[in-house]
Amino acid sequence: MKNSNNQHSLNTISRNFNSHLHLIRFLTYLLLLACGITLGIIISFYLKSLNFNLHFTQLSQKTTLLPLRQPIVFDSSLNGSHEGLKKFIEPSQVVHDLSDEELLWRASLSPKINEYPFDRVPKVAFLFLVRGPVPLAPLWEKFFKGHKGYYSIYVHSNPSYNGSEVESPVFHGRRIPSKKVEWGKFNMIEAERRLLANALLDFSNQRFVLISESCIPLFNFSTVYSYLMNSTKSYVMAYDQASSVGRGRYRIKMSPTIKLREWRKGSQWFEMDRNLALEVISDRTYYPVFGKYCNGSCYADEHYLPTLVSIKFWKSNTNRSLTWVDWSKGGPHPVKYVRPEVTCEFLENLRNQTCKYNGNSTNVCYLFARKFLPTSLTRLMRFAPKVMHL
């Protein structure tokens, strides 16, 4: 009987032990499962973080390897402030490192919405095409004085010019990145488009005047500004000339893009509105043809704009220039004026000529005149303020 009881006790203990052993195994498995899940979550987060950091690092490396440019000295802030917008649409600096292709592309951007979301004063852009300094700068200084905010100045000079001469305040810091320009060569057209493109970066510029280093104003700023802002036309001289210096310069290889009957000649010293300026820098049809075939004695600077405007934009053009020049002596160059020729009477005669303006007759025909040599500056400074009421 005693042995039977002992055996029963042993069986009970064994069952209890097995029960506890199963419980311990279950708890161990549960603990291992929990640890596995936890470890899996940790590894998952780690891998995601590693992948993100790797992607970010690669992206950063790619970004660093890209050529970084700061094309225009605009406001780098992207906070959408009105000040930031103003600096974008009206950049105060002209220094940049854009290539010509990048510049023309950037300048060709035009808003589709006609209304401006800011207060805007329309400006006249004066585009000075010079070899070095602006020799008649003191006269232009008087012309611009007191009218800040109504004009912009852009100067294109040969890259060889080192700027060693003291700059007039209104021209200081207004030299655009420039390239070599030669008289009568196609690079003259490149320079004109470069000037236009830089001026178009300022959305407030609405009229554009090309000025030479021998050019002077014939009226005061208020008269010139009102004349241009109220004009309904652009001023690109264009005419058909049958002689050797007209049609004789046409190149047959320009056909069929440009036909002989479409070939025009005129002064390169233009004045145009913003719409035409955008069309000129965006031209991908006629510009390449001139660049390829109009070289040497073709004189692209006298034919590109007159031909382009006559073919596509003749309805909005006057076919005349606002810059007077004297070709009366014949030859490849106009008459040049030195000190003795500058008198009050001479300037008054230039100012009083008759032509059409917005369909009506006017005696304000030319706003500017050319071929005044630096030696004429002393007499210009003496007489011009009286005649022009500067």
C-alpha positions as CSV (number, residue, x, y, z in Angstrom):
1,M,0.0,0.0,0.0
2,K,2.9,2.3,0.8
3,N,4.5,1.6,-2.5
4,S,1.3,2.4,-4.3
5,N,1.1,5.8,-2.6
6,N,4.7,6.6,-3.4
7,Q,4.2,5.7,-7.0
8,H,1.1,8.0,-7.1
9,S,3.1,10.9,-5.7
10,L,5.8,10.4,-8.2
11,N,3.3,10.4,-11.1
12,T,1.8,13.6,-9.8
13,I,5.1,15.3,-9.5
14,S,6.0,14.2,-13.0
15,R,2.8,15.6,-14.4
16,N,3.3,18.9,-12.6
17,F,6.9,19.1,-13.8
18,N,5.9,18.4,-17.4
19,S,3.1,21.0,-17.2
20,H,5.6,23.6,-15.9
21,L,8.1,22.6,-18.6
22,H,5.5,23.2,-21.3
23,L,4.7,26.5,-19.8
24,I,8.3,27.5,-19.7
25,R,8.8,26.4,-23.3
26,F,5.7,28.4,-24.3
27,L,6.9,31.5,-22.5
28,T,10.4,31.0,-24.1
29,Y,8.9,30.8,-27.6
30,L,6.7,33.8,-26.9
31,L,9.7,35.7,-25.6
32,L,11.8,34.7,-28.7
33,L,8.9,35.7,-31.0
34,A,8.6,39.1,-29.3
35,C,12.4,39.6,-29.5
36,G,12.3,38.6,-33.2
37,I,9.5,41.1,-34.0
38,T,11.3,43.8,-32.1
39,L,14.5,43.1,-33.9
40,G,12.8,43.0,-37.2
41,I,11.2,46.4,-36.6
42,I,14.6,47.8,-35.5
43,I,16.3,46.4,-38.6
44,S,13.5,47.6,-40.9
45,F,13.9,51.2,-39.5
46,Y,17.6,51.0,-39.8
47,L,17.5,49.9,-43.4
48,K,15.0,52.6,-44.3
49,S,17.2,55.2,-42.6
50,L,20.3,53.8,-44.3
51,N,18.6,53.9,-47.7
52,F,17.4,57.4,-47.2
53,N,20.8,58.6,-46.1
54,L,22.4,56.8,-49.1
55,H,19.9,58.4,-51.5
56,F,20.4,61.8,-49.9
57,T,24.2,61.5,-50.1
58,Q,24.0,60.4,-53.8
59,L,21.7,63.3,-54.5
60,S,23.9,65.7,-52.7
61,Q,27.0,64.4,-54.6
62,K,25.1,64.7,-57.9
63,T,24.0,68.3,-57.0
64,T,27.5,69.2,-56.1
65,L,28.9,67.9,-59.3
66,L,26.5,70.0,-61.4
67,P,27.9,73.3,-62.8
68,L,26.6,75.8,-60.3
69,R,25.6,79.2,-61.7
70,Q,24.3,82.4,-60.3
71,P,23.1,83.9,-63.6
72,I,21.8,87.2,-62.3
73,V,22.3,88.9,-59.0
74,F,18.7,88.5,-58.0
75,D,17.4,88.1,-54.5
76,S,18.1,84.5,-53.4
77,S,15.2,84.5,-50.9
78,L,12.3,82.3,-51.8
79,N,10.0,83.6,-49.2
80,G,7.6,85.2,-51.7
81,S,8.0,88.7,-50.3
82,H,7.3,91.7,-52.5
83,E,10.9,92.8,-52.2
84,G,12.0,89.4,-53.6
85,L,9.6,89.8,-56.5
86,K,10.8,93.3,-57.3
87,K,14.4,92.2,-57.5
88,F,13.4,89.4,-59.8
89,I,11.5,91.5,-62.2
90,E,13.8,94.6,-62.0
91,P,17.4,93.4,-61.3
92,S,19.6,96.2,-60.1
93,Q,22.8,94.5,-61.3
94,V,23.9,93.5,-64.8
95,V,26.8,91.2,-63.8
96,H,26.3,87.5,-64.6
97,D,28.0,84.5,-66.1
98,L,25.3,83.3,-68.5
99,S,26.4,82.1,-71.9
100,D,24.7,83.9,-74.8
101,E,22.4,80.9,-75.3
102,E,21.3,80.9,-71.7
103,L,20.9,84.7,-71.7
104,L,18.7,84.7,-74.8
105,W,16.6,81.8,-73.4
106,R,16.1,83.6,-70.0
107,A,15.3,86.9,-71.7
108,S,12.8,85.4,-74.0
109,L,10.5,84.4,-71.1
110,S,7.4,86.5,-71.3
111,P,4.4,86.5,-68.9
112,K,1.0,85.5,-70.4
113,I,-0.9,87.6,-67.9
114,N,-0.9,91.2,-69.1
115,E,-1.7,92.8,-65.7
116,Y,1.2,93.4,-63.4
117,P,0.8,92.3,-59.8
118,F,3.0,95.3,-58.6
119,D,3.3,99.0,-59.1
120,R,5.4,99.6,-62.3
121,V,6.9,102.6,-63.9
122,P,7.7,101.9,-67.6
123,K,11.3,102.6,-68.5
124,V,13.3,103.3,-71.6
125,A,16.4,101.1,-72.0
126,F,19.4,102.9,-73.5
127,L,21.7,100.4,-75.1
128,F,25.2,101.8,-75.6
129,L,27.4,100.0,-78.1
130,V,30.9,101.4,-77.6
131,R,34.5,100.3,-78.0
132,G,35.7,101.4,-74.6
133,P,34.5,104.3,-72.4
134,V,31.5,106.5,-73.3
135,P,33.3,109.6,-74.7
136,L,30.3,111.9,-74.5
137,A,29.3,110.7,-71.0
138,P,29.1,114.2,-69.4
139,L,26.4,115.3,-71.9
140,W,24.4,112.1,-71.2
141,E,24.9,112.7,-67.5
142,K,23.1,116.0,-67.9
143,F,20.4,114.3,-70.0
144,F,19.6,111.6,-67.4
145,K,19.9,113.9,-64.4
146,G,16.7,114.0,-62.2
147,H,15.0,111.2,-64.0
148,K,16.1,108.1,-62.1
149,G,13.6,105.3,-62.2
150,Y,12.5,106.2,-65.8
151,Y,15.4,104.7,-67.6
152,S,17.9,101.8,-67.6
153,I,21.5,101.9,-69.1
154,Y,23.4,98.9,-70.6
155,V,26.9,99.3,-72.0
156,H,28.5,96.8,-74.4
157,S,32.2,97.4,-74.9
158,N,35.0,95.4,-76.3
159,P,36.4,92.8,-73.8
160,S,39.9,94.3,-74.2
161,Y,38.7,97.5,-72.5
162,N,40.0,97.4,-68.9
163,G,37.9,100.2,-67.5
164,S,40.9,102.2,-66.6
165,E,39.2,105.6,-67.1
166,V,37.0,107.1,-64.4
167,E,33.4,106.2,-65.1
168,S,30.6,108.7,-65.1
169,P,28.2,107.9,-62.2
170,V,25.2,107.0,-64.5
171,F,27.4,104.4,-66.4
172,H,29.1,103.0,-63.4
173,G,28.4,99.3,-63.0
174,R,26.3,99.1,-66.2
175,R,28.7,97.2,-68.4
176,I,27.2,93.9,-69.5
177,P,29.4,90.7,-70.2
178,S,30.6,91.5,-73.7
179,K,32.4,89.9,-76.7
180,K,34.5,91.3,-79.5
181,V,32.7,93.5,-82.1
182,E,34.0,94.5,-85.5
183,W,32.5,97.1,-87.8
184,G,30.3,95.5,-90.5
185,K,30.7,92.0,-89.2
186,F,28.0,89.6,-88.0
187,N,29.2,89.9,-84.4
188,M,27.7,93.4,-84.5
189,I,24.3,91.7,-84.6
190,E,25.3,89.4,-81.8
191,A,26.2,92.4,-79.6
192,E,22.9,94.1,-80.4
193,R,20.9,91.0,-79.4
194,R,23.1,90.7,-76.3
195,L,22.2,94.2,-75.3
196,L,18.5,93.6,-75.9
197,A,18.5,90.4,-74.0
198,N,20.1,92.0,-70.9
199,A,17.6,94.8,-71.0
200,L,14.7,92.4,-71.4
201,L,15.6,90.8,-68.0
202,D,14.1,94.0,-66.5
203,F,10.3,93.7,-66.9
204,S,9.9,97.4,-66.5
205,N,11.9,98.2,-69.7
206,Q,9.3,98.9,-72.4
207,R,11.2,100.8,-75.1
208,F,14.8,100.0,-76.3
209,V,17.1,102.5,-78.0
210,L,20.5,101.5,-79.5
211,I,23.1,104.3,-79.0
212,S,26.6,104.6,-80.4
213,E,29.6,106.2,-78.8
214,S,29.3,109.2,-81.1
215,C,25.6,109.7,-80.4
216,I,23.9,112.7,-78.7
217,P,20.4,113.5,-77.6
218,L,18.6,116.3,-79.4
219,F,15.9,116.8,-76.8
220,N,15.7,116.7,-73.1
221,F,14.7,113.4,-71.3
222,S,11.1,114.3,-70.7
223,T,10.5,114.9,-74.4
224,V,12.3,111.7,-75.4
225,Y,10.4,109.6,-72.8
226,S,7.0,111.0,-73.7
227,Y,7.7,110.5,-77.4
228,L,8.7,106.9,-77.0
229,M,6.1,105.9,-74.4
230,N,3.2,107.3,-76.4
231,S,4.4,105.8,-79.7
232,T,2.4,103.1,-81.3
233,K,5.2,102.0,-83.6
234,S,8.8,100.8,-83.6
235,Y,11.6,102.7,-85.5
236,V,13.7,100.4,-87.6
237,M,14.8,101.9,-90.9
238,A,14.1,99.6,-93.9
239,Y,14.1,100.3,-97.6
240,D,14.8,98.5,-100.9
241,Q,17.9,99.7,-102.7
242,A,18.6,98.3,-106.1
243,S,22.3,99.3,-106.2
244,S,25.4,97.3,-105.4
245,V,25.3,98.4,-101.7
246,G,21.7,97.3,-101.5
247,R,20.4,94.3,-103.4
248,G,24.0,93.7,-104.5
249,R,24.8,92.4,-101.0
250,Y,22.2,89.7,-101.1
251,R,23.4,86.1,-101.1
252,I,21.5,83.6,-103.3
253,K,22.1,80.9,-100.7
254,M,19.8,82.7,-98.4
255,S,16.9,81.5,-100.5
256,P,14.3,80.2,-100.0
257,T,14.2,81.5,-96.4
258,I,15.0,85.0,-97.5
259,K,14.2,86.0,-101.1
260,L,15.8,88.8,-103.0
261,R,12.5,90.8,-103.1
262,E,12.4,90.6,-99.3
263,W,16.0,92.0,-98.8
264,R,16.1,95.3,-97.1
265,K,18.7,97.9,-96.0
266,G,18.7,100.5,-93.2
267,S,20.4,102.1,-90.3
268,Q,21.4,99.7,-87.5
269,W,20.5,102.4,-84.9
270,F,17.0,101.3,-84.0
271,E,14.3,102.0,-81.4
272,M,11.7,99.3,-80.7
273,D,9.1,98.3,-78.2
274,R,9.2,95.3,-75.9
275,N,7.2,93.0,-78.2
276,L,9.6,93.5,-81.1
277,A,12.6,93.2,-78.9
278,L,11.4,89.7,-77.7
279,E,10.9,88.7,-81.3
280,V,14.4,89.8,-82.3
281,I,16.2,87.8,-79.6
282,S,14.0,84.8,-80.2
283,D,14.5,84.6,-83.9
284,R,15.6,81.1,-85.0
285,T,14.7,81.4,-88.6
286,Y,16.5,84.4,-90.2
287,Y,19.3,84.9,-87.7
288,P,21.0,81.6,-88.5
289,V,20.8,82.3,-92.2
290,F,22.5,85.7,-91.8
291,G,25.1,84.1,-89.6
292,K,25.9,81.5,-92.2
293,Y,25.8,83.5,-95.4
294,C,26.0,87.3,-94.7
295,N,29.7,87.7,-94.1
296,G,32.4,90.1,-95.5
297,S,31.0,92.7,-97.8
298,C,27.4,91.7,-97.0
299,Y,27.4,94.0,-93.9
300,A,24.8,92.1,-91.7
301,D,24.4,95.1,-89.4
302,E,22.7,97.1,-92.2
303,H,20.4,94.3,-93.4
304,Y,19.4,91.9,-90.7
305,L,16.9,93.9,-88.7
306,P,15.5,95.8,-91.7
307,T,14.9,92.4,-93.5
308,L,13.5,90.6,-90.5
309,V,11.1,93.5,-89.5
310,S,10.0,94.0,-93.1
311,I,9.2,90.3,-93.6
312,K,7.4,89.7,-90.3
313,F,6.6,92.9,-88.4
314,W,6.1,95.6,-91.0
315,K,2.7,96.6,-89.7
316,S,4.1,97.8,-86.4
317,N,7.2,99.6,-87.9
318,T,7.7,103.1,-89.2
319,N,10.5,102.2,-91.6
320,R,12.6,105.1,-90.3
321,S,15.2,105.7,-87.7
322,L,15.0,108.2,-84.8
323,T,18.8,108.8,-85.0
324,W,19.9,111.5,-87.5
325,V,23.1,111.1,-89.5
326,D,24.5,113.0,-92.6
327,W,25.3,110.9,-95.6
328,S,25.4,113.9,-98.0
329,K,29.1,113.5,-98.8
330,G,28.7,109.9,-100.0
331,G,31.1,107.1,-99.3
332,P,31.0,104.3,-96.7
333,H,31.0,106.6,-93.7
334,P,28.7,109.6,-92.7
335,V,29.9,113.1,-92.0
336,K,31.7,113.5,-88.7
337,Y,31.4,116.6,-86.5
338,V,34.2,118.2,-84.5
339,R,34.2,121.2,-82.2
340,P,33.8,124.1,-84.7
341,E,30.7,122.7,-86.3
342,V,28.7,122.5,-83.1
343,T,26.5,125.7,-82.8
344,C,23.1,126.5,-81.4
345,E,21.8,127.1,-84.9
346,F,23.1,123.7,-86.1
347,L,21.5,121.9,-83.2
348,E,18.2,123.7,-83.7
349,N,18.2,122.7,-87.4
350,L,18.6,119.0,-86.3
351,R,15.7,119.3,-83.9
352,N,13.2,120.9,-86.4
353,Q,12.5,118.5,-89.2
354,T,9.1,117.2,-90.3
355,C,7.9,113.6,-90.3
356,K,5.0,111.4,-89.3
357,Y,4.3,110.3,-85.8
358,N,1.3,108.1,-84.9
359,G,-0.2,109.0,-88.3
360,N,0.2,112.8,-87.8
361,S,2.7,115.3,-89.0
362,T,5.2,116.5,-86.4
363,N,8.4,118.6,-86.3
364,V,9.9,116.3,-83.7
365,C,11.4,113.8,-86.1
366,Y,14.8,112.8,-84.8
367,L,15.5,112.3,-81.1
368,F,19.2,111.6,-81.5
369,A,22.1,112.5,-83.8
370,R,25.3,110.7,-84.6
371,K,29.0,111.2,-85.5
372,F,30.0,113.7,-82.9
373,L,33.6,113.3,-82.1
374,P,35.0,113.7,-78.5
375,T,36.5,117.0,-79.5
376,S,33.0,118.4,-79.9
377,L,32.1,117.8,-76.2
378,T,33.2,121.2,-74.9
379,R,30.8,123.0,-77.3
380,L,28.1,120.5,-76.8
381,M,28.3,121.1,-73.0
382,R,28.1,124.8,-73.7
383,F,25.2,124.9,-76.2
384,A,23.1,121.8,-75.7
385,P,21.8,122.7,-72.3
386,K,20.4,126.0,-73.7
387,V,18.9,124.4,-76.9
388,M,17.6,121.3,-75.2
389,H,16.6,122.9,-71.9
390,L,18.6,120.3,-69.9
